[in-house]
Amino acid sequence: MSSYRKRCVLILIIEIAVAVATIMFAWSQIHSTSDREYRVEVKRVSEVIAASDSDSPCEYIDLSSYEYVTDIREFDPQELPSDFTYVTEAGGKRYTIEYRVTPKIGLGFIILTVGFGSVILLSLGLMIYVGRNIIKSFQRMNDLPYELAKGNLTMPVKENKNKFFGRYLWGMDMLRTNLEESKDAEYRLMRDKKTLVLSLAHDVKTPLTSIRLYSKGLQEGLFETEAQRKDAICGIEKNAAEIEHFISEIMRAENEDFLKLEVHPTEVYFSTIIERVTRFYRDKLSVSHTDFVVGECTECLVQVDEERLIEVIQNLIENAIKYGDGQRIELSFSQEDNCQLIHIHNTGDPIPEEELPHIFHSFYRGSNAGNKKGNGLGLYIARQLMRKMDGDVYAKTGDRSGMVFTVVVRMA
């Protein structure tokens, strides 16, 4: 706030200095104009005196016809000269002409002075208003993003009736609330998973102990008859199946949907979605000198969440940018079984065939990822979103090189 005040004071000083300099210049111009006018009258009076044949010409000059000349008299050597007297000579005599200087302040000068004063007052009022309603209010919110970044999600956002920051504060409070809810949901999920895993791990011990006993009995020949041995083998198989069931439960708990992926499908023109994606990536890819080719698409209505479908397409294009060779990315389209297909092809080294069944699993990263940053969730999220919209995403290697991702969109 102190820095803001210093800048305001500096601006006001500059404005006042400019105003004073301009007004002084205008005032000097007024003086110079008045000076020229009184000199003209003094010269006229001097010419009248010089042309007069009277011994006392001063008595015959009508001073009422002059605006600046106030008195005419014979020169007195004893009289002290002043700034408003002029001495002239005529007929062998010297005369003193006394005048006054009254600068005429016109309407323009008044408007100029009032205008500068109004500007300075308005600037001062605006600075005070901005300081109290914007700068001061914003300073009170300085700590909010910092606290959220640190993870302090319990700090409430203070209400502010200021119309400039009402929506901002409302959005920040919504962000804080969503982050807090997400954090709580994550903790609950972690707790539930841990509880489930511990419970299943405990349950595995019983069939595992039975398998060990059956195995030990078979190893030491405790089962004398063939029927007893068959029962032992059946017991091992039964307990192994039970362990397999528990392992499946653990895997299901680990792979269950941990993201809140909500979709709200509506009928949307397909070309609208493609135009939005094309407009964004045509500029972006031109910077990296990547050929971005978009084929012709047939206009149709699709039943999707527009923003979510754009998110899926962007996710796949970003994947092509990251793992392709940067030479070419192509979008092509086709229709099949009341579905609109979007094919995204990028050049470069493809993913090995044996990895294709796994690339849509959460947290899976292919062998071509290298040291590129990522968390292995992009393709997983894309498939989950499309399946929630009654569609799907598939991947295959290109005919010559690179990868082809196909997005299946249900037509309306």
KACORJO-V389393 format. One record per pair of residues at least 12 apart in sequence whose ideal C-beta (glycine too) atoms are under 8 Angstrom apart, sorted by the first residue. I is the first residue (numbers start at 1). J is the second residue. D is the distance in whole Angstrom. If there is no record, write none. Layout:
((I	J	D) (I	J	D))
This chain:
((1	131	7) (1	135	6) (1	136	7) (1	139	6) (4	131	6) (4	135	5) (5	131	7) (8	127	4) (8	131	7) (11	123	7) (11	127	8) (12	120	7) (12	123	7) (12	124	6) (12	127	8) (15	116	8) (15	119	7) (15	120	5) (15	123	6) (16	120	6) (18	116	8) (19	116	4) (19	117	8) (19	119	8) (19	120	6) (22	112	7) (22	116	7) (23	109	8) (23	112	7) (23	113	6) (23	116	7) (26	108	8) (26	109	5) (26	112	6) (27	103	8) (27	109	7) (30	103	5) (30	104	7) (30	105	7) (30	106	7) (30	109	6) (31	101	8) (31	103	5) (33	103	8) (33	104	7) (34	101	6) (34	102	7) (34	103	5) (34	104	6) (35	101	7) (37	67	8) (37	68	7) (38	68	4) (38	69	8) (38	99	5) (38	100	8) (38	101	6) (41	66	5) (41	67	7) (41	68	5) (41	69	5) (41	99	7) (42	68	7) (42	69	7) (42	86	5) (42	97	6) (42	99	6) (44	66	8) (45	61	7) (45	66	7) (45	69	5) (45	72	6) (45	88	8) (45	97	5) (46	86	8) (46	88	4) (46	90	7) (46	97	7) (48	61	6) (49	61	7) (49	72	7) (49	88	6) (49	90	4) (49	95	6) (50	88	8) (50	90	4) (50	91	7) (52	90	7) (52	91	8) (55	91	8) (57	90	7) (57	91	8) (57	95	8) (58	72	4) (58	73	6) (58	74	7) (58	95	7) (68	99	5) (68	100	6) (68	101	7) (68	102	8) (69	97	6) (69	98	7) (69	99	5) (70	98	5) (70	99	6) (70	100	6) (71	96	8) (71	97	8) (71	98	4) (72	95	6) (72	96	7) (72	97	6) (72	98	7) (73	95	7) (73	96	5) (73	98	8) (74	93	6) (74	94	7) (74	95	6) (74	96	7) (75	87	6) (75	93	8) (75	94	4) (75	95	6) (75	96	5) (76	96	7) (79	96	7) (84	98	6) (84	99	6) (84	100	6) (84	101	7) (85	97	7) (85	98	5) (85	99	8) (86	98	8) (86	99	7) (133	162	6) (133	164	7) (134	162	8) (134	164	6) (137	160	6) (137	162	5) (137	164	7) (137	165	6) (138	165	7) (140	158	7) (140	160	8) (141	160	8) (141	165	7) (141	168	8) (141	169	7) (141	172	8) (144	157	7) (144	172	6) (145	172	8) (148	172	8) (148	175	7) (148	176	6) (148	179	7) (153	176	6) (153	179	5) (153	180	4) (153	183	6) (154	180	7) (155	176	8) (156	173	8) (157	169	6) (157	172	6) (157	173	4) (157	176	6) (182	260	8) (185	260	8) (186	258	8) (189	258	6) (193	253	5) (193	254	7) (196	249	7) (196	250	8) (196	253	5) (197	250	6) (197	253	7) (200	246	5) (200	249	6) (200	250	5) (203	246	6) (204	243	6) (204	246	5) (207	238	8) (207	239	4) (207	240	7) (207	242	4) (207	243	5) (208	239	7) (208	243	6) (210	235	6) (210	236	8) (210	239	5) (211	235	8) (211	236	5) (211	239	5) (211	240	7) (211	243	8) (214	232	5) (214	233	8) (214	235	5) (214	236	5) (214	239	8) (215	236	7) (217	232	6) (218	232	6) (218	233	8) (255	361	7) (255	362	7) (257	384	7) (258	362	8) (259	377	8) (259	381	7) (259	384	7) (261	381	7) (261	384	5) (261	385	6) (261	388	6) (262	388	8) (263	304	8) (263	305	4) (263	308	5) (263	385	6) (263	388	5) (263	389	5) (264	305	5) (265	303	5) (265	304	5) (265	305	5) (265	389	6) (265	390	8) (266	303	7) (266	304	8) (266	305	7) (266	306	7) (267	301	5) (267	302	7) (267	303	6) (267	412	5) (268	301	7) (268	302	6) (268	304	6) (268	306	5) (268	309	8) (269	299	7) (269	300	8) (269	301	6) (269	302	8) (270	297	6) (270	298	8) (270	299	7) (270	300	5) (270	301	7) (270	302	5) (270	340	6) (270	409	7) (271	297	6) (271	299	5) (272	306	8) (273	302	8) (273	304	8) (273	306	6) (273	309	6) (273	310	6) (273	313	8) (274	294	7) (274	297	6) (274	331	7) (274	333	8) (276	310	6) (277	310	6) (277	313	5) (277	314	7) (277	317	7) (277	331	8) (278	294	5) (278	331	8) (280	314	8) (281	317	6) (281	329	8) (285	321	8) (285	329	7) (288	321	8) (288	326	6) (289	326	8) (290	321	7) (290	326	5) (290	327	7) (290	328	7) (290	329	6) (291	327	7) (291	328	4) (291	329	7) (291	330	8) (292	328	8) (292	329	6) (292	330	8) (293	328	7) (293	329	7) (293	330	4) (293	331	7) (294	330	8) (294	331	5) (295	330	7) (295	331	6) (295	332	4) (295	333	6) (296	333	7) (297	333	4) (298	333	7) (298	335	6) (300	335	8) (300	340	6) (300	411	6) (300	412	8) (301	411	7) (301	412	4) (302	340	6) (302	409	5) (302	410	7) (302	411	6) (302	412	6) (303	389	7) (303	390	7) (303	410	5) (303	411	7) (303	412	4) (304	389	5) (304	391	7) (304	409	6) (304	410	7) (305	385	8) (305	389	6) (308	385	5) (308	389	7) (309	385	8) (309	389	7) (309	407	8) (309	409	7) (311	385	7) (312	382	5) (312	385	5) (312	386	6) (312	393	7) (312	407	6) (313	342	7) (313	344	7) (313	407	7) (315	378	5) (315	379	8) (315	381	7) (315	382	5) (316	344	5) (316	379	8) (316	382	6) (316	393	8) (316	405	5) (316	407	7) (317	329	7) (317	344	6) (318	378	7) (319	378	6) (319	379	7) (319	405	7) (320	344	6) (320	345	8) (320	346	3) (320	403	7) (320	405	8) (321	346	8) (322	372	6) (322	374	7) (323	346	8) (323	348	7) (323	366	8) (323	368	6) (323	369	7) (323	372	7) (323	403	8) (324	346	4) (324	347	6) (324	348	4) (324	402	6) (324	403	8) (325	346	8) (325	347	5) (325	348	4) (325	349	7) (325	402	8) (326	348	8) (327	347	5) (327	348	7) (328	345	8) (328	346	7) (328	347	5) (329	344	7) (329	345	7) (329	346	5) (329	347	8) (330	343	8) (330	344	8) (330	345	5) (330	346	8) (331	343	7) (331	344	6) (332	345	7) (335	411	8) (338	410	7) (338	411	5) (339	391	7) (339	408	5) (339	409	6) (339	410	6) (339	411	6) (340	408	8) (340	409	4) (340	410	8) (340	411	6) (341	406	6) (341	407	7) (341	408	6) (341	409	7) (342	406	7) (342	407	4) (342	409	7) (343	404	6) (343	405	7) (343	406	5) (344	404	7) (344	405	5) (344	406	8) (344	407	7) (345	398	6) (345	402	6) (345	403	7) (345	404	5) (346	402	5) (346	403	6) (347	398	8) (347	401	6) (347	402	4) (348	401	7) (348	402	5) (348	403	8) (349	368	6) (349	401	7) (349	402	8) (350	397	4) (350	398	6) (350	401	7) (350	402	6) (350	403	5) (351	366	5) (351	367	8) (351	368	6) (351	395	7) (351	397	7) (351	403	6) (352	366	8) (352	367	6) (353	397	7) (355	367	6) (356	395	6) (356	396	7) (356	397	8) (359	379	5) (359	395	6) (360	379	5) (360	380	6) (360	382	8) (360	383	5) (360	393	7) (360	395	8) (361	376	8) (361	380	6) (362	376	7) (362	377	6) (362	380	4) (363	375	7) (363	376	4) (363	377	7) (363	380	8) (364	376	5) (364	380	8) (379	393	7) (379	395	8) (382	407	8) (386	407	6) (386	408	7) (386	409	8) (389	409	8) (389	410	7) (390	410	5) (391	407	7) (391	408	5) (391	409	5) (391	410	5) (392	407	8) (392	408	5) (393	405	6) (393	406	7) (393	407	5) (393	408	7) (394	406	5) (394	408	7))
